[in-house]
Amino acid sequence: MAYPTSVNSQITDSVTQANVKVLGDSPAIAMGNLYQATAQALANAAHNATTAQQQTNITAQAATTMGVALLYSLDTASTGIATEKILNS
């Protein structure tokens, strides 16, 4: 029971109970915020990993295309050089 004051005891009790509720909810809210921040960080990490993998695949595809183009051009160049030697002899 609350001590007698110039304020109605029902008011002081209700304020005290409201403060207790806020203090009681604080750990749950803090953990909720922690879980939310952790989930956001993990989602960003997964997104960044996916983007990096896509960019690596694009680079590898470009390198492969250039390599194949070089291989095809070597045959054409050697044929052209041989033909030039035949024609100039």
C-alpha positions as CSV (number, residue, x, y, z in Angstrom):
1,M,0.0,0.0,0.0
2,A,1.3,3.5,-0.8
3,Y,2.2,6.0,1.8
4,P,-0.3,8.8,2.4
5,T,0.5,11.9,0.3
6,S,-1.4,14.9,-0.9
7,V,-1.9,13.0,-4.2
8,N,-4.5,10.3,-4.4
9,S,-2.9,6.9,-3.7
10,Q,-4.6,5.4,-6.8
11,I,-2.7,7.9,-9.0
12,T,0.7,7.2,-7.5
13,D,0.0,3.4,-7.7
14,S,-0.9,3.7,-11.4
15,V,2.2,5.7,-12.2
16,T,4.3,3.2,-10.3
17,Q,2.7,0.3,-12.2
18,A,3.3,2.1,-15.5
19,N,6.9,2.6,-14.7
20,V,7.3,-1.1,-13.7
21,K,5.7,-2.1,-17.0
22,V,8.2,0.0,-19.0
23,L,11.1,-1.5,-17.1
24,G,9.7,-5.0,-17.5
25,D,9.3,-4.5,-21.3
26,S,12.8,-3.1,-21.8
27,P,14.8,-6.4,-22.0
28,A,12.4,-7.8,-24.6
29,I,12.5,-4.7,-26.7
30,A,16.3,-4.6,-26.5
31,M,16.5,-8.2,-27.7
32,G,14.0,-7.5,-30.4
33,N,16.2,-4.6,-31.6
34,L,19.3,-6.8,-31.5
35,Y,17.6,-9.6,-33.5
36,Q,16.4,-7.1,-36.1
37,A,19.8,-5.5,-36.5
38,T,21.5,-8.9,-36.8
39,A,18.9,-10.1,-39.4
40,Q,19.5,-6.9,-41.4
41,A,23.3,-7.3,-41.3
42,L,23.1,-11.0,-42.4
43,A,20.7,-10.1,-45.2
44,N,23.1,-7.4,-46.4
45,A,26.0,-9.9,-46.2
46,A,24.1,-12.4,-48.3
47,H,23.1,-9.8,-50.8
48,N,26.7,-8.6,-51.1
49,A,27.9,-12.2,-51.6
50,T,25.4,-12.8,-54.3
51,T,26.4,-9.5,-56.1
52,A,30.1,-10.4,-55.9
53,Q,29.4,-13.9,-57.3
54,Q,27.4,-12.4,-60.2
55,Q,30.2,-9.9,-61.0
56,T,32.8,-12.7,-60.9
57,N,30.8,-14.8,-63.3
58,I,30.5,-11.9,-65.7
59,T,34.2,-11.3,-65.6
60,A,34.9,-15.0,-66.1
61,Q,32.5,-15.1,-69.1
62,A,34.2,-12.0,-70.6
63,A,37.7,-13.6,-70.1
64,T,36.5,-16.9,-71.7
65,T,35.0,-15.0,-74.7
66,M,38.3,-13.1,-75.2
67,G,40.3,-16.4,-75.0
68,V,38.1,-18.1,-77.5
69,A,38.3,-15.2,-79.8
70,L,42.1,-15.2,-79.5
71,L,42.2,-19.0,-80.3
72,Y,40.0,-18.5,-83.4
73,S,42.1,-15.6,-84.6
74,L,45.4,-17.5,-84.3
75,D,44.3,-20.0,-86.9
76,T,43.2,-17.2,-89.3
77,A,46.5,-15.3,-88.7
78,S,48.7,-18.3,-89.3
79,T,46.7,-19.2,-92.5
80,G,47.1,-15.6,-93.7
81,I,50.9,-15.6,-93.0
82,A,51.4,-19.0,-94.7
83,T,49.3,-17.8,-97.7
84,E,51.4,-14.6,-97.9
85,K,54.6,-16.6,-97.9
86,I,53.3,-18.9,-100.7
87,L,52.2,-15.9,-102.8
88,N,55.4,-13.9,-102.3
89,S,57.8,-16.8,-103.1
